[in-house]
Amino acid sequence: MDLDLAAAEHLLTRTPDVVAALLGGLPDAWLHRDDGPGTWSAYAILGHLTYADATNWRPRIRMIREHGAGRVFEPFDREAMLRDAPEAVDVLLDRFRTGRRRTLADLALDGGELDRVGSHPEFGEVTMRQVVSAWVAHDLTHLGQMAEVLARRHRLDVGPYRKYLPALDRVAEAE
């Protein structure tokens, strides 16, 4: 199936609002709860999404535009957000929303560029279409991960309903 750029932008534009609706106003015990070593809390996932916009998606799209496959993307540090000093969730949500808005405005994605090629440090040549598709899938995957880590807070409280809630027993490692 071919990338629908308008739908991709629609999803990318709305992700910060979805995250804000899910996390805004939650107590720290919910925000920072994870499933143990090697897993992320909803707060860490928000940090990861924020960091990814600034250091992964935006630079890679720009690099494809400016250098094509002539320059290899910088490797992405998937856990950089874990080394940052914690800040209030509302501050981080605002940084994510502002950064995403700026990224989409700066990039102004163009369907005519989707076949342009860049150079990934692990995969070799990738197209702009693949980068944008991965960005959308990345957002959606982490929205699901965020919801699941929050749901697992009720793992023992749901009693027999657990039989029909498989996400409560699915513990995903960090990306």
C-alpha positions, 0 to 999 in steps of 0.5 A: 500500500502506498503512503498517503501523505495527507493521512500521515501528516494528519496522524503526526499532527495529532499525536501530541494531543493524543499523548496530552489527553492520555497523560495530562493530569495523571499522578506521578505514580502512573506516569513513571510506572514501568514494568521493570528493568529494560522497560519504559514508563509512559513518561519515558515514552513521551521523552523518547517521542520528543527526542526522536523528533529533534534528533531523528526524524527532522535531521534525517528528512533534511539530510535526504533533501540536502545530501541524498544518499551521499551522507549517512544519517547519524545513529539515533540514541533511543534511550537518550531521554533516560539521561535527562533530568526529569521535568513536569509532564506538562512541560514535556508535553508542551515541548513535544507539541511545540517541537512537533508543530515546528518540525512539520512546518519546517519540513513541509512534506512533499509527495514529490520527494517520497522516492528520494533516497538517504543513507541509514547507518544500519539499513543502507539506502532508504527512501523518504517514503520509508522514513515518513512511514516509519515515523508514523508507525513509530508514533502509533507503536509508542501510543499503544505501548504507552496505553499498555504500560498504563493499563498494566497498573491494573493487572492484579486488580481486574480479577477474572477479566484479565482473561480477556485483557491480553495487554496486561500480560504482554510486557514489552521491552524498551524499543 
